[in-house]
């Protein structure tokens, strides 16, 4: 499918959403540049389990330190 302009996407939004629901991916462009994609929403297949990675991730001791050479960027 050829990308659609932002103007066309605004005026044909309901139709584009219906096409996305049928499985099509619609690319929206600003001028000649693709900037967004309309796709059907698919809920996650498995529910999230809070704490599932407990004990598997560590945060480095120096996580909050500003790297050398970046002093001018810190607040």
C-alpha positions as CSV (number, residue, x, y, z in Angstrom):
1,X,0.0,0.0,0.0
2,X,1.2,3.4,-0.8
3,X,1.7,5.8,2.1
4,X,-1.1,8.4,2.7
5,X,-0.6,12.1,3.5
6,X,-1.5,13.5,6.9
7,X,-4.4,15.4,5.2
8,X,-5.8,12.2,3.7
9,X,-5.3,10.4,7.1
10,X,-7.3,13.1,8.9
11,X,-10.2,13.0,6.3
12,X,-10.3,9.2,6.0
13,X,-9.3,8.2,9.5
14,X,-12.3,5.9,10.2
15,X,-11.7,4.1,6.9
16,X,-8.0,3.8,7.6
17,X,-8.7,2.4,11.1
18,X,-11.0,-0.2,9.6
19,X,-8.3,-1.3,7.1
20,X,-5.9,-1.6,10.0
21,X,-8.4,-3.7,11.9
22,X,-8.3,-6.1,8.9
23,X,-4.5,-6.4,9.3
24,X,-3.2,-3.8,7.0
25,X,-0.5,-1.4,8.1
26,X,-1.1,2.2,6.9
27,X,2.0,4.5,6.7
28,X,1.3,8.2,7.1
29,X,3.7,10.7,5.5
30,X,4.4,14.4,5.9
31,X,5.4,15.5,2.5
32,X,7.4,12.6,1.1
33,X,8.7,11.5,4.6
34,X,7.0,8.6,6.4
35,X,6.3,9.8,10.0
36,X,3.8,7.3,11.5
37,X,2.1,4.0,11.1
38,X,-1.5,3.0,11.8
39,X,-1.8,-0.6,12.9
40,X,-4.4,-2.7,14.7
41,X,-4.1,-2.9,18.5
42,X,-3.3,-6.3,19.8
43,X,-3.5,-6.8,23.5
44,X,-0.6,-8.6,25.1
45,X,-1.0,-12.4,24.9
46,X,0.3,-13.0,28.5
47,X,-0.4,-10.8,31.4
48,X,2.5,-9.0,33.0
49,X,3.8,-10.4,36.3
50,X,5.2,-7.8,38.6
51,X,8.6,-8.8,40.0
52,X,9.2,-11.5,37.4
53,X,12.8,-10.4,37.0
54,X,13.5,-9.9,40.7
55,X,17.1,-10.8,41.4
56,X,18.1,-10.9,37.8
57,X,18.7,-7.2,37.3
58,X,21.3,-5.1,39.1
59,X,22.0,-1.4,39.1
60,X,25.6,-0.3,39.1
61,X,26.9,1.6,42.1
62,X,27.9,4.6,39.9
63,X,24.5,4.7,38.1
64,X,23.8,8.3,39.1
65,X,27.3,9.7,38.5
66,X,27.9,12.0,35.6
67,X,30.5,10.7,33.2
68,X,33.6,12.7,32.7
69,X,33.2,15.3,30.0
70,X,29.5,15.7,30.7
71,X,29.8,18.1,33.6
72,X,28.4,21.0,31.6
73,X,25.2,19.1,31.0
74,X,24.3,18.2,34.6
75,X,21.8,20.2,36.6
